[in-house]
């Protein structure tokens, strides 16, 4: 699994009430039957979640398989909505994720 996190020198000192691990942002993993993209901003920002759920059918012919922040793509590699995932990654910067995290998660 590839794990992208916010450096402590840039963002908050740790995640939730623990000083370690650093604040997670995006994870990308490959399992036996699917590829998973976990974007913390989808969980924390309803507008981003709503956008992703609305846009998904425009980019993929398969039903969306998603948890709170993790999309699971079980299809063939050619059927994975790469353009949509690229757009998702461009929708939230690290600085915006830090602001959202501090405002909503770390009250």
N, CA, C and O atoms as a GROMACS GRO file, in nm:
protein
  428
    1UNK      N    1   0.084  -0.117   0.000
    1UNK     CA    2   0.000   0.000   0.000
    1UNK      C    3   0.089   0.124   0.000
    1UNK      O    4   0.187   0.131   0.073
    2UNK      N    5   0.053   0.219  -0.082
    2UNK     CA    6   0.122   0.347  -0.084
    2UNK      C    7   0.044   0.440   0.008
    2UNK      O    8  -0.078   0.453  -0.004
    3UNK      N    9   0.114   0.505   0.097
    3UNK     CA   10   0.052   0.589   0.197
    3UNK      C   11   0.107   0.730   0.185
    3UNK      O   12   0.226   0.752   0.205
    4UNK      N   13   0.021   0.825   0.153
    4UNK     CA   14   0.060   0.966   0.147
    4UNK      C   15   0.009   1.032   0.273
    4UNK      O   16  -0.109   1.022   0.306
    5UNK      N   17   0.098   1.099   0.343
    5UNK     CA   18   0.059   1.163   0.468
    5UNK      C   19   0.114   1.304   0.471
    5UNK      O   20   0.197   1.343   0.388
    6UNK      N   21   0.066   1.381   0.569
    6UNK     CA   22   0.109   1.520   0.586
    6UNK      C   23   0.230   1.521   0.678
    6UNK      O   24   0.224   1.471   0.791
    7UNK      N   25   0.338   1.578   0.631
    7UNK     CA   26   0.458   1.590   0.714
    7UNK      C   27   0.427   1.673   0.838
    7UNK      O   28   0.355   1.772   0.830
    8UNK      N   29   0.480   1.633   0.950
    8UNK     CA   30   0.455   1.705   1.074
    8UNK      C   31   0.510   1.847   1.070
    8UNK      O   32   0.461   1.935   1.141
    9UNK      N   33   0.610   1.871   0.988
    9UNK     CA   34   0.666   2.006   0.974
    9UNK      C   35   0.570   2.098   0.898
    9UNK      O   36   0.583   2.220   0.904
   10UNK      N   37   0.474   2.039   0.825
   10UNK     CA   38   0.379   2.116   0.745
   10UNK      C   39   0.243   2.124   0.814
   10UNK      O   40   0.178   2.228   0.813
   11UNK      N   41   0.200   2.014   0.872
   11UNK     CA   42   0.065   2.006   0.927
   11UNK      C   43   0.063   1.982   1.076
   11UNK      O   44   0.158   2.016   1.146
   12UNK      N   45  -0.046   1.924   1.123
   12UNK     CA   46  -0.060   1.900   1.266
   12UNK      C   47   0.040   1.798   1.318
   12UNK      O   48   0.092   1.716   1.243
   13UNK      N   49   0.064   1.804   1.446
   13UNK     CA   50   0.158   1.714   1.510
   13UNK      C   51   0.089   1.582   1.542
   13UNK      O   52   0.046   1.560   1.656
   14UNK      N   53   0.078   1.496   1.445
   14UNK     CA   54   0.015   1.366   1.464
   14UNK      C   55  -0.128   1.362   1.414
   14UNK      O   56  -0.179   1.456   1.354
   15UNK      N   57  -0.190   1.249   1.441
   15UNK     CA   58  -0.325   1.222   1.392
   15UNK      C   59  -0.416   1.196   1.510
   15UNK      O   60  -0.388   1.110   1.593
   16UNK      N   61  -0.525   1.270   1.518
   16UNK     CA   62  -0.621   1.262   1.628
   16UNK      C   63  -0.549   1.293   1.760
   16UNK      O   64  -0.490   1.400   1.772
   17UNK      N   65  -0.552   1.206   1.855
   17UNK     CA   66  -0.491   1.236   1.985
   17UNK      C   67  -0.352   1.174   2.000
   17UNK      O   68  -0.292   1.183   2.107
   18UNK      N   69  -0.302   1.111   1.896
   18UNK     CA   70  -0.171   1.045   1.903
   18UNK      C   71  -0.067   1.126   1.827
   18UNK      O   72  -0.094   1.172   1.716
   19UNK      N   73   0.052   1.143   1.884
   19UNK     CA   74   0.156   1.216   1.812
   19UNK      C   75   0.215   1.137   1.695
   19UNK      O   76   0.279   1.194   1.607
   20UNK      N   77   0.194   1.006   1.697
   20UNK     CA   78   0.239   0.924   1.586
   20UNK      C   79   0.126   0.828   1.553
   20UNK      O   80   0.069   0.776   1.649
   21UNK      N   81   0.088   0.799   1.436
   21UNK     CA   82   0.150   0.831   1.308
   21UNK      C   83   0.113   0.971   1.260
   21UNK      O   84   0.026   1.036   1.319
   22UNK      N   85   0.178   1.019   1.154
   22UNK     CA   86   0.142   1.149   1.098
   22UNK      C   87   0.003   1.144   1.036
   22UNK      O   88  -0.055   1.036   1.018
   23UNK      N   89  -0.050   1.260   1.006
   23UNK     CA   90  -0.185   1.273   0.951
   23UNK      C   91  -0.193   1.210   0.812
   23UNK      O   92  -0.125   1.253   0.720
   24UNK      N   93  -0.277   1.109   0.799
   24UNK     CA   94  -0.296   1.040   0.671
   24UNK      C   95  -0.377   1.127   0.576
   24UNK      O   96  -0.467   1.200   0.619
   25UNK      N   97  -0.346   1.120   0.447
   25UNK     CA   98  -0.419   1.197   0.347
   25UNK      C   99  -0.479   1.103   0.242
   25UNK      O  100  -0.601   1.099   0.226
   26UNK      N  101  -0.396   1.030   0.171
   26UNK     CA  102  -0.443   0.942   0.063
   26UNK      C  103  -0.366   0.810   0.069
   26UNK      O  104  -0.244   0.809   0.087
   27UNK      N  105  -0.438   0.701   0.054
   27UNK     CA  106  -0.375   0.569   0.048
   27UNK      C  107  -0.419   0.501  -0.081
   27UNK      O  108  -0.534   0.514  -0.125
   28UNK      N  109  -0.328   0.428  -0.140
   28UNK     CA  110  -0.358   0.352  -0.260
   28UNK      C  111  -0.305   0.211  -0.239
   28UNK      O  112  -0.186   0.192  -0.211
   29UNK      N  113  -0.393   0.111  -0.252
   29UNK     CA  114  -0.351  -0.025  -0.225
   29UNK      C  115  -0.407  -0.124  -0.324
   29UNK      O  116  -0.511  -0.101  -0.385
   30UNK      N  117  -0.338  -0.233  -0.338
   30UNK     CA  118  -0.382  -0.340  -0.426
   30UNK      C  119  -0.406  -0.465  -0.342
   30UNK      O  120  -0.315  -0.513  -0.274
   31UNK      N  121  -0.525  -0.516  -0.347
   31UNK     CA  122  -0.563  -0.639  -0.277
   31UNK      C  123  -0.577  -0.751  -0.381
   31UNK      O  124  -0.554  -0.728  -0.500
   32UNK      N  125  -0.613  -0.869  -0.336
   32UNK     CA  126  -0.629  -0.981  -0.430
   32UNK      C  127  -0.735  -0.954  -0.535
   32UNK      O  128  -0.715  -0.984  -0.653
   33UNK      N  129  -0.848  -0.896  -0.494
   33UNK     CA  130  -0.961  -0.881  -0.586
   33UNK      C  131  -0.995  -0.738  -0.624
   33UNK      O  132  -1.090  -0.715  -0.699
   34UNK      N  133  -0.921  -0.641  -0.573
   34UNK     CA  134  -0.954  -0.503  -0.605
   34UNK      C  135  -0.837  -0.410  -0.577
   34UNK      O  136  -0.740  -0.445  -0.509
   35UNK      N  137  -0.850  -0.291  -0.632
   35UNK     CA  138  -0.759  -0.181  -0.602
   35UNK      C  139  -0.838  -0.084  -0.517
   35UNK      O  140  -0.954  -0.055  -0.548
   36UNK      N  141  -0.779  -0.032  -0.411
   36UNK     CA  142  -0.848   0.059  -0.321
   36UNK      C  143  -0.782   0.196  -0.322
   36UNK      O  144  -0.660   0.208  -0.318
   37UNK      N  145  -0.866   0.299  -0.327
   37UNK     CA  146  -0.820   0.437  -0.313
   37UNK      C  147  -0.892   0.495  -0.192
   37UNK      O  148  -1.014   0.507  -0.192
   38UNK      N  149  -0.816   0.530  -0.090
   38UNK     CA  150  -0.871   0.585   0.033
   38UNK      C  151  -0.830   0.732   0.042
   38UNK      O  152  -0.711   0.763   0.053
   39UNK      N  153  -0.927   0.820   0.036
   39UNK     CA  154  -0.902   0.964   0.037
   39UNK      C  155  -0.968   1.022   0.161
   39UNK      O  156  -1.091   1.025   0.170
   40UNK      N  157  -0.890   1.068   0.256
   40UNK     CA  158  -0.945   1.116   0.383
   40UNK      C  159  -1.038   1.235   0.365
   40UNK      O  160  -1.131   1.254   0.443
   41UNK      N  161  -1.015   1.315   0.263
   41UNK     CA  162  -1.099   1.431   0.238
   41UNK      C  163  -1.243   1.395   0.204
   41UNK      O  164  -1.335   1.470   0.235
   42UNK      N  165  -1.262   1.280   0.139
   42UNK     CA  166  -1.398   1.235   0.106
   42UNK      C  167  -1.477   1.209   0.234
   42UNK      O  168  -1.596   1.237   0.240
   43UNK      N  169  -1.411   1.155   0.334
   43UNK     CA  170  -1.477   1.126   0.461
   43UNK      C  171  -1.509   1.254   0.537
   43UNK      O  172  -1.615   1.264   0.600
   44UNK      N  173  -1.420   1.351   0.532
   44UNK     CA  174  -1.432   1.471   0.614
   44UNK      C  175  -1.510   1.584   0.548
   44UNK      O  176  -1.563   1.671   0.618
   45UNK      N  177  -1.519   1.585   0.417
   45UNK     CA  178  -1.584   1.696   0.347
   45UNK      C  179  -1.698   1.642   0.262
   45UNK      O  180  -1.676   1.581   0.157
   46UNK      N  181  -1.821   1.666   0.306
   46UNK     CA  182  -1.939   1.610   0.240
   46UNK      C  183  -1.949   1.654   0.094
   46UNK      O  184  -1.990   1.574   0.010
   47UNK      N  185  -1.912   1.776   0.064
   47UNK     CA  186  -1.919   1.825  -0.074
   47UNK      C  187  -1.832   1.741  -0.167
   47UNK      O  188  -1.870   1.712  -0.280
   48UNK      N  189  -1.715   1.702  -0.119
   48UNK     CA  190  -1.625   1.620  -0.199
   48UNK      C  191  -1.682   1.480  -0.218
   48UNK      O  192  -1.677   1.424  -0.328
   49UNK      N  193  -1.736   1.424  -0.112
   49UNK     CA  194  -1.802   1.292  -0.120
   49UNK      C  195  -1.916   1.297  -0.221
   49UNK      O  196  -1.926   1.210  -0.307
   50UNK      N  197  -2.003   1.397  -0.210
   50UNK     CA  198  -2.118   1.409  -0.300
   50UNK      C  199  -2.073   1.424  -0.445
   50UNK      O  200  -2.132   1.364  -0.535
   51UNK      N  201  -1.969   1.504  -0.467
   51UNK     CA  202  -1.916   1.521  -0.603
   51UNK      C  203  -1.869   1.387  -0.659
   51UNK      O  204  -1.902   1.353  -0.772
   52UNK      N  205  -1.792   1.312  -0.580
   52UNK     CA  206  -1.738   1.185  -0.627
   52UNK      C  207  -1.849   1.086  -0.660
   52UNK      O  208  -1.845   1.021  -0.765
   53UNK      N  209  -1.948   1.074  -0.574
   53UNK     CA  210  -2.059   0.980  -0.596
   53UNK      C  211  -2.140   1.020  -0.720
   53UNK      O  212  -2.185   0.932  -0.794
   54UNK      N  213  -2.157   1.149  -0.743
   54UNK     CA  214  -2.230   1.196  -0.861
   54UNK      C  215  -2.151   1.174  -0.989
   54UNK      O  216  -2.208   1.138  -1.092
   55UNK      N  217  -2.021   1.196  -0.984
   55UNK     CA  218  -1.937   1.186  -1.104
   55UNK      C  219  -1.903   1.041  -1.141
   55UNK      O  220  -1.881   1.012  -1.259
   56UNK      N  221  -1.898   0.953  -1.045
   56UNK     CA  222  -1.855   0.816  -1.071
   56UNK      C  223  -1.929   0.748  -1.186
   56UNK      O  224  -1.864   0.691  -1.274
   57UNK      N  225  -2.063   0.752  -1.189
   57UNK     CA  226  -2.134   0.683  -1.299
   57UNK      C  227  -2.102   0.740  -1.438
   57UNK      O  228  -2.121   0.672  -1.539
   58UNK      N  229  -2.054   0.863  -1.444
   58UNK     CA  230  -2.018   0.925  -1.572
   58UNK      C  231  -1.886   0.869  -1.625
   58UNK      O  232  -1.855   0.883  -1.744
   59UNK      N  233  -1.808   0.805  -1.537
   59UNK     CA  234  -1.675   0.758  -1.573
   59UNK      C  235  -1.660   0.606  -1.572
   59UNK      O  236  -1.561   0.553  -1.622
   60UNK      N  237  -1.758   0.536  -1.515
   60UNK     CA  238  -1.745   0.392  -1.502
   60UNK      C  239  -1.881   0.324  -1.519
   60UNK      O  240  -1.982   0.374  -1.469
   61UNK      N  241  -1.883   0.213  -1.588
   61UNK     CA  242  -2.008   0.142  -1.614
   61UNK      C  243  -2.048   0.048  -1.501
   61UNK      O  244  -2.156  -0.010  -1.503
   62UNK      N  245  -1.960   0.033  -1.401
   62UNK     CA  246  -1.987  -0.057  -1.289
   62UNK      C  247  -2.039   0.021  -1.168
   62UNK      O  248  -2.014   0.141  -1.154
   63UNK      N  249  -2.110  -0.048  -1.082
   63UNK     CA  250  -2.164   0.012  -0.961
   63UNK      C  251  -2.050   0.052  -0.868
   63UNK      O  252  -1.949  -0.019  -0.857
   64UNK      N  253  -2.065   0.166  -0.802
   64UNK     CA  254  -1.965   0.215  -0.708
   64UNK      C  255  -1.964   0.128  -0.582
   64UNK      O  256  -2.068   0.108  -0.520
   65UNK      N  257  -1.848   0.078  -0.545
   65UNK     CA  258  -1.828   0.001  -0.423
   65UNK      C  259  -1.741   0.087  -0.333
   65UNK      O  260  -1.620   0.099  -0.354
   66UNK      N  261  -1.804   0.147  -0.231
   66UNK     CA  262  -1.732   0.246  -0.152
   66UNK      C  263  -1.772   0.240  -0.007
   66UNK      O  264  -1.889   0.220   0.026
   67UNK      N  265  -1.673   0.260   0.081
   67UNK     CA  266  -1.697   0.278   0.223
   67UNK      C  267  -1.706   0.427   0.251
   67UNK      O  268  -1.745   0.504   0.163
   68UNK      N  269  -1.671   0.468   0.371
   68UNK     CA  270  -1.679   0.610   0.407
   68UNK      C  271  -1.580   0.696   0.330
   68UNK      O  272  -1.611   0.810   0.296
   69UNK      N  273  -1.463   0.644   0.303
   69UNK     CA  274  -1.364   0.722   0.229
   69UNK      C  275  -1.286   0.638   0.129
   69UNK      O  276  -1.197   0.690   0.062
   70UNK      N  277  -1.320   0.512   0.118
   70UNK     CA  278  -1.242   0.419   0.036
   70UNK      C  279  -1.324   0.366  -0.079
   70UNK      O  280  -1.428   0.302  -0.059
   71UNK      N  281  -1.278   0.392  -0.200
   71UNK     CA  282  -1.340   0.333  -0.319
   71UNK      C  283  -1.267   0.206  -0.356
   71UNK      O  284  -1.144   0.202  -0.358
   72UNK      N  285  -1.343   0.100  -0.384
   72UNK     CA  286  -1.284  -0.028  -0.422
   72UNK      C  287  -1.317  -0.054  -0.570
   72UNK      O  288  -1.434  -0.053  -0.609
   73UNK      N  289  -1.216  -0.076  -0.648
   73UNK     CA  290  -1.232  -0.096  -0.791
   73UNK      C  291  -1.195  -0.239  -0.824
   73UNK      O  292  -1.077  -0.275  -0.824
   74UNK      N  293  -1.297  -0.322  -0.852
   74UNK     CA  294  -1.278  -0.466  -0.872
   74UNK      C  295  -1.267  -0.504  -1.018
   74UNK      O  296  -1.250  -0.621  -1.050
   75UNK      N  297  -1.277  -0.410  -1.104
   75UNK     CA  298  -1.285  -0.437  -1.247
   75UNK      C  299  -1.147  -0.458  -1.308
   75UNK      O  300  -1.045  -0.455  -1.239
   76UNK      N  301  -1.147  -0.480  -1.436
   76UNK     CA  302  -1.021  -0.491  -1.510
   76UNK      C  303  -0.952  -0.355  -1.506
   76UNK      O  304  -1.017  -0.251  -1.491
   77UNK      N  305  -0.822  -0.356  -1.520
   77UNK     CA  306  -0.744  -0.232  -1.514
   77UNK      C  307  -0.797  -0.127  -1.612
   77UNK      O  308  -0.797  -0.008  -1.581
   78UNK      N  309  -0.841  -0.170  -1.729
   78UNK     CA  310  -0.890  -0.075  -1.829
   78UNK      C  311  -1.022  -0.011  -1.789
   78UNK      O  312  -1.060   0.093  -1.844
   79UNK      N  313  -1.094  -0.071  -1.694
   79UNK     CA  314  -1.223  -0.019  -1.651
   79UNK      C  315  -1.214   0.072  -1.529
   79UNK      O  316  -1.316   0.128  -1.488
   80UNK      N  317  -1.099   0.087  -1.471
   80UNK     CA  318  -1.082   0.173  -1.354
   80UNK      C  319  -1.089   0.319  -1.401
   80UNK      O  320  -1.021   0.356  -1.497
   81UNK      N  321  -1.170   0.402  -1.335
   81UNK     CA  322  -1.189   0.541  -1.381
   81UNK      C  323  -1.070   0.630  -1.343
   81UNK      O  324  -1.078   0.711  -1.250
   82UNK      N  325  -0.961   0.614  -1.415
   82UNK     CA  326  -0.839   0.689  -1.384
   82UNK      C  327  -0.859   0.840  -1.394
   82UNK      O  328  -0.804   0.914  -1.312
   83UNK      N  329  -0.935   0.887  -1.494
   83UNK     CA  330  -0.960   1.030  -1.508
   83UNK      C  331  -1.033   1.085  -1.386
   83UNK      O  332  -1.001   1.194  -1.337
   84UNK      N  333  -1.129   1.010  -1.337
   84UNK     CA  334  -1.204   1.053  -1.219
   84UNK      C  335  -1.113   1.056  -1.096
   84UNK      O  336  -1.120   1.150  -1.016
   85UNK      N  337  -1.029   0.956  -1.081
   85UNK     CA  338  -0.938   0.956  -0.966
   85UNK      C  339  -0.840   1.073  -0.974
   85UNK      O  340  -0.808   1.134  -0.872
   86UNK      N  341  -0.795   1.105  -1.094
   86UNK     CA  342  -0.706   1.221  -1.111
   86UNK      C  343  -0.778   1.349  -1.070
   86UNK      O  344  -0.722   1.432  -0.999
   87UNK      N  345  -0.903   1.364  -1.113
   87UNK     CA  346  -0.981   1.482  -1.075
   87UNK      C  347  -1.000   1.489  -0.924
   87UNK      O  348  -0.990   1.597  -0.865
   88UNK      N  349  -1.026   1.375  -0.861
   88UNK     CA  350  -1.041   1.370  -0.716
   88UNK      C  351  -0.915   1.418  -0.647
   88UNK      O  352  -0.921   1.498  -0.553
   89UNK      N  353  -0.801   1.371  -0.692
   89UNK     CA  354  -0.674   1.409  -0.630
   89UNK      C  355  -0.645   1.558  -0.647
   89UNK      O  356  -0.576   1.618  -0.565
   90UNK      N  357  -0.698   1.617  -0.754
   90UNK     CA  358  -0.678   1.760  -0.778
   90UNK      C  359  -0.777   1.847  -0.701
   90UNK      O  360  -0.757   1.968  -0.691
   91UNK      N  361  -0.882   1.788  -0.647
   91UNK     CA  362  -0.988   1.863  -0.580
   91UNK      C  363  -0.949   1.916  -0.444
   91UNK      O  364  -1.006   2.016  -0.398
   92UNK      N  365  -0.852   1.854  -0.377
   92UNK     CA  366  -0.815   1.896  -0.243
   92UNK      C  367  -0.664   1.899  -0.229
   92UNK      O  368  -0.596   1.799  -0.252
   93UNK      N  369  -0.612   2.015  -0.191
   93UNK     CA  370  -0.468   2.027  -0.168
   93UNK      C  371  -0.436   1.982  -0.025
   93UNK      O  372  -0.526   1.962   0.057
   94UNK      N  373  -0.310   1.965   0.002
   94UNK     CA  374  -0.266   1.928   0.136
   94UNK      C  375  -0.306   2.038   0.235
   94UNK      O  376  -0.351   2.009   0.346
   95UNK      N  377  -0.290   2.165   0.195
   95UNK     CA  378  -0.324   2.276   0.282
   95UNK      C  379  -0.474   2.276   0.314
   95UNK      O  380  -0.513   2.302   0.428
   96UNK      N  381  -0.556   2.247   0.215
   96UNK     CA  382  -0.700   2.241   0.241
   96UNK      C  383  -0.733   2.124   0.332
   96UNK      O  384  -0.817   2.138   0.421
   97UNK      N  385  -0.669   2.009   0.312
   97UNK     CA  386  -0.692   1.894   0.398
   97UNK      C  387  -0.657   1.927   0.544
   97UNK      O  388  -0.728   1.887   0.636
   98UNK      N  389  -0.548   1.998   0.565
   98UNK     CA  390  -0.510   2.038   0.701
   98UNK      C  391  -0.617   2.128   0.761
   98UNK      O  392  -0.655   2.110   0.877
   99UNK      N  393  -0.667   2.224   0.685
   99UNK     CA  394  -0.773   2.314   0.735
   99UNK      C  395  -0.899   2.235   0.770
   99UNK      O  396  -0.959   2.255   0.876
  100UNK      N  397  -0.940   2.144   0.680
  100UNK     CA  398  -1.060   2.063   0.704
  100UNK      C  399  -1.040   1.976   0.828
  100UNK      O  400  -1.128   1.966   0.913
  101UNK      N  401  -0.925   1.913   0.837
  101UNK     CA  402  -0.895   1.826   0.951
  101UNK      C  403  -0.903   1.904   1.082
  101UNK      O  404  -0.966   1.859   1.177
  102UNK      N  405  -0.839   2.019   1.087
  102UNK     CA  406  -0.839   2.099   1.209
  102UNK      C  407  -0.979   2.148   1.245
  102UNK      O  408  -1.016   2.152   1.362
  103UNK      N  409  -1.057   2.186   1.144
  103UNK     CA  410  -1.190   2.239   1.170
  103UNK      C  411  -1.292   2.133   1.209
  103UNK      O  412  -1.377   2.158   1.295
  104UNK      N  413  -1.285   2.016   1.148
  104UNK     CA  414  -1.389   1.915   1.168
  104UNK      C  415  -1.343   1.801   1.258
  104UNK      O  416  -1.412   1.768   1.355
  105UNK      N  417  -1.231   1.743   1.230
  105UNK     CA  418  -1.187   1.622   1.297
  105UNK      C  419  -1.126   1.652   1.434
  105UNK      O  420  -1.154   1.581   1.531
  106UNK      N  421  -1.047   1.754   1.442
  106UNK     CA  422  -0.969   1.778   1.564
  106UNK      C  423  -1.030   1.889   1.649
  106UNK      O  424  -0.959   1.980   1.692
  107UNK      N  425  -1.159   1.883   1.673
  107UNK     CA  426  -1.226   1.985   1.756
  107UNK      C  427  -1.188   1.967   1.901
  107UNK      O  428  -1.234   2.043   1.986
   0.00000   0.00000   0.00000
